[in-house]
């Protein structure tokens, strides 16, 4: 086998391995993230905080009619309030 054929086979094998590794791992995580993203998101006229971590997170929520409010959010999805009342929600630190 010539040197060029050997280099070509190594390059093709590496490319195929990388492709298989990336395509087999991507769909499940991308599908999960598309349905409920981590952090603040809006859906069906409501706003939610999805804590994707394993511990509680302290967030600050900015409302239109009341002062900004800090709160601890347990892991998982929590509804914050009606969408028209929220200005922002940001992660600050762990609780």
C-alpha positions as a Markdown table, in Angstrom:
| # | Residue | x | y | z |
|---|---|---|---|---|
| 1 | Unk | 0.0 | 0.0 | 0.0 |
| 2 | Unk | 1.4 | 3.3 | -0.9 |
| 3 | Unk | 1.8 | 6.2 | 1.5 |
| 4 | Unk | -1.0 | 8.2 | -0.1 |
| 5 | Unk | -3.5 | 5.4 | 0.1 |
| 6 | Unk | -2.7 | 4.9 | 3.8 |
| 7 | Unk | -3.1 | 8.6 | 4.5 |
| 8 | Unk | -6.4 | 8.7 | 2.6 |
| 9 | Unk | -7.8 | 5.7 | 4.5 |
| 10 | Unk | -6.9 | 7.2 | 7.8 |
| 11 | Unk | -8.5 | 10.5 | 6.9 |
| 12 | Unk | -11.7 | 8.8 | 5.6 |
| 13 | Unk | -11.9 | 6.6 | 8.7 |
| 14 | Unk | -11.5 | 9.6 | 11.0 |
| 15 | Unk | -14.1 | 11.6 | 9.1 |
| 16 | Unk | -16.7 | 8.7 | 9.2 |
| 17 | Unk | -16.0 | 8.1 | 12.9 |
| 18 | Unk | -16.5 | 11.8 | 13.7 |
| 19 | Unk | -19.7 | 12.0 | 11.7 |
| 20 | Unk | -21.2 | 8.9 | 13.4 |
| 21 | Unk | -20.2 | 10.2 | 16.9 |
| 22 | Unk | -21.8 | 13.6 | 16.3 |
| 23 | Unk | -25.0 | 12.5 | 14.6 |
| 24 | Unk | -25.7 | 9.8 | 17.1 |
| 25 | Unk | -25.4 | 12.2 | 20.1 |
| 26 | Unk | -27.1 | 15.3 | 18.8 |
| 27 | Unk | -30.8 | 14.4 | 18.2 |
| 28 | Unk | -31.8 | 13.6 | 21.8 |
| 29 | Unk | -30.2 | 16.6 | 23.4 |
| 30 | Unk | -31.3 | 19.0 | 20.6 |
| 31 | Unk | -34.9 | 17.7 | 20.8 |
| 32 | Unk | -35.0 | 18.1 | 24.6 |
| 33 | Unk | -33.6 | 21.6 | 24.5 |
| 34 | Unk | -36.0 | 22.7 | 21.8 |
| 35 | Unk | -39.0 | 21.7 | 23.8 |
| 36 | Unk | -38.0 | 23.3 | 27.2 |
| 37 | Unk | -34.9 | 25.4 | 27.0 |
| 38 | Unk | -32.9 | 26.0 | 30.2 |
| 39 | Unk | -33.5 | 29.4 | 31.9 |
| 40 | Unk | -36.2 | 31.8 | 31.1 |
| 41 | Unk | -38.6 | 31.1 | 28.3 |
| 42 | Unk | -42.1 | 32.0 | 27.2 |
| 43 | Unk | -44.9 | 29.7 | 26.0 |
| 44 | Unk | -48.7 | 30.0 | 25.6 |
| 45 | Unk | -48.9 | 33.5 | 27.1 |
| 46 | Unk | -47.0 | 32.6 | 30.3 |
| 47 | Unk | -43.4 | 32.8 | 31.4 |
| 48 | Unk | -41.4 | 30.0 | 32.9 |
| 49 | Unk | -38.0 | 29.3 | 34.4 |
| 50 | Unk | -36.5 | 25.9 | 33.6 |
| 51 | Unk | -33.7 | 25.0 | 36.1 |
| 52 | Unk | -31.8 | 22.4 | 34.2 |
| 53 | Unk | -29.3 | 22.0 | 37.1 |
| 54 | Unk | -29.4 | 19.6 | 40.0 |
| 55 | Unk | -29.5 | 22.2 | 42.8 |
| 56 | Unk | -31.8 | 25.2 | 43.4 |
| 57 | Unk | -30.9 | 28.5 | 41.6 |
| 58 | Unk | -31.5 | 32.1 | 42.8 |
| 59 | Unk | -33.0 | 34.2 | 40.1 |
| 60 | Unk | -34.1 | 37.8 | 39.9 |
| 61 | Unk | -37.4 | 38.5 | 38.0 |
| 62 | Unk | -38.2 | 42.0 | 36.8 |
| 63 | Unk | -41.9 | 42.8 | 36.8 |
| 64 | Unk | -43.7 | 45.8 | 35.2 |
| 65 | Unk | -45.8 | 46.7 | 38.2 |
| 66 | Unk | -43.8 | 45.8 | 41.2 |
| 67 | Unk | -40.1 | 46.0 | 42.2 |
| 68 | Unk | -37.7 | 43.3 | 41.0 |
| 69 | Unk | -38.0 | 40.1 | 43.0 |
| 70 | Unk | -35.4 | 37.5 | 43.9 |
| 71 | Unk | -36.5 | 33.8 | 44.4 |
| 72 | Unk | -35.0 | 30.3 | 44.6 |
| 73 | Unk | -36.1 | 27.9 | 41.9 |
| 74 | Unk | -35.9 | 24.2 | 42.4 |
| 75 | Unk | -34.7 | 22.0 | 39.6 |
| 76 | Unk | -37.3 | 21.6 | 36.8 |
| 77 | Unk | -39.9 | 23.9 | 35.2 |
| 78 | Unk | -41.7 | 26.6 | 37.3 |
| 79 | Unk | -44.2 | 29.1 | 36.0 |
| 80 | Unk | -43.3 | 32.6 | 37.0 |
| 81 | Unk | -46.3 | 34.7 | 36.0 |
| 82 | Unk | -48.4 | 35.9 | 33.1 |
| 83 | Unk | -46.1 | 37.0 | 30.2 |
| 84 | Unk | -47.4 | 40.6 | 30.1 |
| 85 | Unk | -46.2 | 41.2 | 33.7 |
| 86 | Unk | -42.5 | 40.0 | 33.2 |
| 87 | Unk | -39.7 | 42.3 | 31.9 |
| 88 | Unk | -36.8 | 39.9 | 32.5 |
| 89 | Unk | -35.6 | 36.9 | 34.5 |
| 90 | Unk | -31.9 | 36.3 | 35.2 |
| 91 | Unk | -29.8 | 33.7 | 37.0 |
| 92 | Unk | -27.8 | 35.2 | 39.9 |
| 93 | Unk | -26.3 | 32.3 | 41.9 |
| 94 | Unk | -27.0 | 29.0 | 43.6 |
| 95 | Unk | -29.4 | 29.1 | 46.6 |
